[in-house]
Amino acid sequence: MKHLFSFLLTLLVAGAAHAQGVLSFEKELHEFGNVPEGTMATYEFKFKNTGTQPVVIANVQASCGCTTPDWTKTPVLPGKTGIVKAVYSSAGRPGVFNKTITVTSNAATPSTVLTIKGNVLTKEEMKSKLTPQQLAQSPRLTLDRTTHDFGKLEAGQTATARFTVRNTGKQPLVLGAISSSCYCVGYKQAPAPIKPGQSAVLELVYADRKLGQLQEPVTISSNDLTGDAKLTLKANLVKDLNAASMVKESGTAVPFK
């Protein structure tokens, strides 16, 4: 009986030692094909925990700064699913790319390498590869306006401008990088693709440090093959808003009443 108990205990310990989560990805390689320059090429690698214990992803590391990963950060129970999202910024990076994303977890296989591939083409190159019918099906970016005036701002203050973007084309509209000469304009939140016929509110964050009346031309890239969106942000930047709002009487005498 003692030997039987020892044998069963050994089996339980061995079973517990082999009880682990297993990350089973639907695929570990995604090929984007041709990507219009300026867009954020995004893909979600889906996985399922086919093991017997919860899986926790500790870290996801991209092979370069041009690829931004995100992932399911809560424990994934056995039988449940999760994602690892890879976002490749194609702005200023024409040509073929091949990038890896290393997933580290407590799964039976602690490290998994995912790969994204593609070829970034300029818009002129993209247009040359498409038929007139394909071009007619491409996305179209339309802004509700092309200018926003913040009025008076304090230098260094962060302000937000909201624009309505509508996709009047036939394919999903993917917004890409923002460029400005001051490097002081960015997205408040990375915009999601906009479906054909739908609109979205685009929030741009502005934080300049120069003083005076300013006009900042801004370019928003996208997969709209007709061209990039152009808009202008205006502001009157002062050193101190409180000081600027004070009434100054200079040396004028004020009579007593």
C-alpha positions in Angstrom: 0.0 0.0 0.0 2.9 2.3 0.9 4.5 1.7 -2.5 1.2 2.3 -4.3 0.7 5.6 -2.5 4.3 6.6 -3.5 3.6 5.6 -7.1 0.4 7.7 -7.3 2.1 10.7 -5.7 4.9 10.5 -8.2 2.4 10.5 -11.1 0.6 13.5 -9.6 3.8 15.5 -9.2 4.9 14.6 -12.7 1.5 15.5 -14.1 1.6 18.9 -12.3 5.1 19.5 -13.7 3.8 19.0 -17.2 0.6 21.0 -16.7 1.4 24.2 -18.7 -0.3 26.6 -21.0 0.4 26.3 -24.8 0.3 29.2 -27.2 -1.0 28.0 -30.5 -1.0 30.8 -33.1 -3.2 30.5 -36.2 -0.1 31.6 -38.1 3.3 32.9 -37.3 4.0 34.8 -40.6 1.9 37.5 -42.2 2.7 39.0 -45.6 1.1 42.4 -46.2 2.0 42.5 -49.9 2.2 46.0 -51.3 1.8 48.7 -48.6 1.2 52.4 -49.5 3.9 54.6 -48.0 2.8 56.5 -45.0 0.3 54.0 -43.7 0.4 52.0 -40.5 0.4 48.4 -41.7 -1.5 46.5 -38.9 -2.1 42.8 -38.3 -3.4 40.8 -35.3 -1.8 37.4 -34.8 -4.5 35.4 -33.1 -3.7 32.5 -30.7 -5.5 30.0 -28.5 -4.3 28.5 -25.2 -4.5 24.8 -26.0 -2.7 23.8 -22.7 -4.1 23.1 -19.2 -2.9 26.2 -17.3 -3.4 30.0 -17.9 -0.9 31.7 -20.1 0.5 35.1 -19.3 2.5 37.0 -21.9 5.3 38.8 -20.1 6.7 40.8 -23.0 6.5 41.3 -26.8 9.7 42.8 -28.4 9.9 44.0 -32.0 13.1 43.8 -34.0 13.0 47.5 -34.8 11.5 50.8 -33.5 9.4 51.0 -36.7 7.2 48.1 -35.4 5.0 48.8 -32.4 3.5 45.7 -30.7 0.5 45.3 -28.5 -0.9 42.1 -26.9 -3.5 40.6 -24.6 -2.2 41.5 -21.1 -4.7 39.5 -19.0 -4.1 35.8 -18.3 -5.5 33.6 -21.1 -7.3 30.6 -19.6 -7.2 27.2 -21.2 -9.4 27.1 -24.3 -9.5 30.9 -24.6 -8.0 33.1 -27.2 -5.8 36.3 -27.4 -4.0 38.5 -29.8 -0.5 39.9 -30.5 -0.9 43.0 -32.7 2.0 44.3 -34.9 1.9 47.8 -36.3 4.5 48.7 -38.9 5.0 52.4 -39.7 5.8 52.7 -43.4 6.3 56.5 -43.4 9.7 57.3 -45.0 10.5 53.6 -45.4 10.0 52.6 -49.1 11.1 49.2 -50.1 10.9 45.6 -48.8 10.6 45.0 -45.1 10.9 41.8 -43.0 10.5 42.3 -39.3 10.1 39.9 -36.3 8.2 40.1 -33.0 9.4 37.9 -30.2 6.7 36.8 -27.7 7.8 35.8 -24.2 5.4 34.0 -21.9 5.0 31.3 -19.3 3.8 28.8 -21.9 5.4 25.4 -22.5 7.4 27.1 -25.3 8.5 30.3 -23.5 9.5 32.2 -26.7 7.7 32.4 -30.1 8.9 34.5 -33.0 6.3 36.1 -35.3 7.2 37.7 -38.6 5.6 40.4 -40.8 6.7 41.0 -44.4 5.8 43.5 -47.1 6.8 46.0 -49.7 6.3 49.7 -49.1 5.5 51.5 -52.3 5.1 55.3 -53.0 1.7 56.4 -54.0 2.8 56.9 -57.6 4.2 53.3 -57.6 0.9 52.0 -56.2 -1.2 53.9 -58.7 1.0 52.5 -61.6 0.2 49.0 -60.5 -3.6 49.4 -60.3 -6.2 49.4 -63.1 -8.7 52.3 -63.4 -11.3 50.1 -61.9 -9.1 49.3 -58.9 -8.3 53.0 -58.4 -12.0 53.8 -58.4 -12.4 51.3 -55.5 -9.6 52.9 -53.4 -10.3 54.9 -50.2 -10.9 58.6 -50.2 -10.1 61.0 -47.3 -12.4 64.0 -46.8 -12.0 66.5 -43.9 -14.8 68.6 -42.6 -12.4 71.6 -42.7 -8.8 72.3 -43.3 -8.1 74.9 -40.7 -8.3 75.1 -36.9 -7.6 78.3 -34.9 -6.8 77.6 -31.2 -6.8 81.3 -30.4 -4.5 82.4 -27.5 -2.4 79.7 -26.0 0.4 79.6 -23.5 3.8 78.4 -24.9 4.2 74.7 -24.1 0.5 74.2 -23.4 -1.0 71.1 -25.0 -4.2 71.8 -26.9 -6.4 69.4 -28.9 -8.1 70.1 -32.3 -10.9 67.8 -33.5 -11.6 67.2 -37.1 -14.2 64.9 -38.7 -12.7 62.5 -41.3 -15.0 60.8 -43.8 -14.1 57.9 -46.1 -15.9 58.6 -49.3 -14.1 55.7 -51.1 -14.9 52.0 -51.5 -12.1 50.5 -49.3 -11.2 51.0 -45.6 -9.3 54.2 -45.0 -6.1 53.8 -43.0 -4.5 57.0 -41.6 -0.8 57.1 -41.3 1.9 59.3 -40.0 1.6 63.1 -39.2 4.3 65.5 -40.3 4.9 69.1 -39.4 7.9 71.4 -39.4 7.6 72.0 -35.7 7.4 68.3 -34.7 4.8 69.4 -32.3 1.7 67.8 -33.7 0.5 64.2 -33.1 -2.4 61.9 -32.7 -4.1 61.9 -29.3 -4.9 58.3 -30.0 -3.9 56.1 -32.9 -6.8 56.2 -35.3 -8.6 53.0 -36.3 -9.4 52.2 -40.0 -12.5 54.0 -41.2 -14.9 51.9 -43.2 -16.3 53.1 -46.6 -19.1 55.7 -46.1 -18.3 56.2 -42.4 -16.8 59.0 -40.4 -14.6 59.3 -37.4 -13.4 62.1 -35.1 -9.7 62.7 -35.4 -8.0 64.4 -32.4 -4.7 66.2 -33.0 -2.5 67.3 -30.1 -0.6 70.5 -30.6 2.2 71.8 -28.3 4.5 74.4 -29.7 6.9 76.5 -27.7 7.5 79.5 -30.1 5.9 82.8 -29.3 3.7 84.9 -31.5 1.1 84.4 -34.2 1.7 80.9 -35.7 0.5 79.0 -38.6 1.6 75.3 -38.7 1.0 73.3 -42.0 0.3 69.7 -41.2 0.3 66.7 -43.5 -1.6 63.5 -42.7 -0.6 60.5 -44.8 -3.0 57.6 -45.6 -3.8 54.9 -48.1 -5.8 57.4 -50.2 -3.9 57.2 -53.5 -5.1 60.7 -54.6 -2.7 62.3 -52.1 -2.1 63.3 -48.5 -4.4 65.4 -46.5 -3.3 69.0 -45.8 -4.5 71.2 -43.0 -3.3 74.2 -41.0 -3.2 74.8 -37.2 -3.2 78.4 -36.0 -2.5 79.9 -32.6 -1.3 83.0 -30.8 1.3 81.8 -28.3 2.1 84.0 -25.4 4.6 83.4 -22.6 2.1 83.5 -19.8 -1.7 83.5 -20.2 -2.4 85.0 -16.8 0.1 87.8 -17.4 -1.3 88.4 -20.9 -4.8 88.7 -19.5 -4.0 91.3 -16.9 -5.1 94.9 -17.4 -2.1 97.1 -17.6 -2.6 100.8 -17.0 1.0 101.8 -17.8 1.7 105.2 -16.2 -1.9 106.5 -16.5 -3.1 108.3 -13.4 -6.4 106.9 -12.1 -8.4 109.5 -10.1 -9.9 108.6 -6.7 -13.6 108.4 -6.5 
